[in-house]
Amino acid sequence: MRRKLNLTRVDRMGYVVGGIALIAWALRRPSWLRGSAAGVGGWLLYQAYTGSNPLFRPLGIRVNPRPAEPDAHETIVVEDAITISRPRAEVFAFWQGAGNLPRLLEADAELVRERPCVELAWRGVHAGKLAHFGSLEFRDAPGARGTIVAARLEYVPTGGSLGIALARMTGRAPQRLLAESLRRARALLETGETPSTRGQPAGPR
Amino acid sequence: MKALCWHARLDVRVERVPDPVLINPRDAIVRVSATAICGSDLHLYGGFVPGMLKGDILGHEFMGEVVEVGSSIKNLRPGDRVVVPFPIACGDCFFCRRELYSLCENSNPNAWMAEKVWGYSPSGVYGYSHLLGGYAGGQAEYARVPYADVGPLKVPDGLTDEQVLFLSDILPTGYMAAENCAIQPGDTVAVWGCGPVGLCAIACAQLLGAERVIAIDRFPERLRLAALKLGAEPIDYSEDSVLDALRELTGGRGPDACIDAVGMEGHAHHSIAHAYDRVKQAVMLESDRPTALREAILACRSGGTVSMPGVYGGMIDKFPVGAMMNRSLTLRTGQTHVQRYMRPLLERIEKGELDPSFVISHRMSLEDAPAAYRLFRDKQDGCVKVVLRP
């Protein structure tokens, strides 16, 4: 089986430095413990060489080493889809204005491609730099069940896989933000409001 | 206003909290006239459901008078008397359009939490953990009701609160449990658990044409209600082996349908299996104790149906999947799609075909809710169902 590249450049450099450090530490005064550390170091070097970490797949982290946008060296890919019980034209119109496009953090969305009722693509720019880019594809759900919206978001990771892990722990993971953005859109389109409990009473927390 | 708040496991308190306000255009505010404690509230009380926060207002069985409506609400006006169904449902989504209201895709603002545990999220529910939306519940003086143009059912003045309150949950739940049995003429239905839902299921199974209904419990007052009030044949599982008794009562074939109206806190009398499940649940190797479900599967006639209104939350083990597969059993379950059943059941109540108020054993004030929870949990003083008045 061919391994899929899924480490970022930052990751690979970090793995090389870490792997060499662990092996050097083990060679200074060999012991069982240091020997196993050397084993881990060797494994890190091997991963840096192959560019693939086998743990990323079960963790759901997907790296695209050759993104379509020339400004980005590599990106993390996030995908999701939702079915909305409304006609395609209406669903498309909701996102058309760019104001509702799924965005990560504070980035401004710039529309780069628009095929009516089929596709929208945009770039998210933050402080003059490309932060992410994404696309929405619209198609009819089978059996007149409304519209399927397939979303794909690629973002430029900061801090390699460590940064991704941190974002996940704080609940700001792009996967979650994308899912919430799609869910909010469905609620607005189908019910005219978004479900909320903000402002409801509770006892002392 | 006063409201019953969850504090910690086995600790609920009546607190002063702010009055609810309209949050969305389709909301209404209801002044609660009567509310009940549900068996599933005991799962929250006992700390078996994740996602509870200190200060959460409990209660999903309530009714009252509309006092305020949001700008989009045309079907209700202040002064209307309504019963509120426990699932919060938008009425517009894929599931609501198919009358699967408890699976509403739009009503749970914390859908991601439920997805982590269950794969996909069901609807929001009042006062039933942040997994199901974290909505403030109805064991309070006032409650906010989202999608008020879909859920609340107007009830005529001629019927008392006690006659219609249970349209909010247990009567439709008993009805759906019986409906899921696909009862044919001549069928025998066995019901595990003669709590309020079990008793409603017995009444509804009879209404849907069951020839015989067998009621299984160990509390004399509950078996008495099942036998004397409804004419079911009682089995006291603390005295008899349920499997043997059912085999005998059904001519060696088993009941055509079995209803598990017990759920995740099942109890087996003096048995090693019970100790096993208690220990596993305590150390979180299993989240639910499926005593009744296991027995219902083993007892059911080959090719029969096991209907499961009892609430489960997570994982179980020692599930008799071999019996299920080799004997062609059907398992049907789900949180009740209350909105689907409210109107037809109200008609039956009006015609006098059903009167679920017989399950009420205690009438107390909202102030006494903490004591009521204890009483209901420990099944003391013949407690079957508590109705609270704010």
Interface residues (C-beta under 8 A of the other chain):
Chain A: T83 S85 R145 G146 R176 A179 E180 R183 R186 A187 E190 T191 G192 E193 T194 P195 S196 T197 R198 G199 Q200 P201 A202 G203 P204 R205
Chain B: M1 A3 C5 H7 R13 E15 V17 P18 D19 P20 V21 I23 N24 P25 R26 L53 K54 G55 D56 I57 S72 I88 C90 G91 D92 C93 F94 R97 E105 N106 S107 N108 P109 A111 W112 G124 G133 G134 Y135 A136 A140 R144 P146 Y147
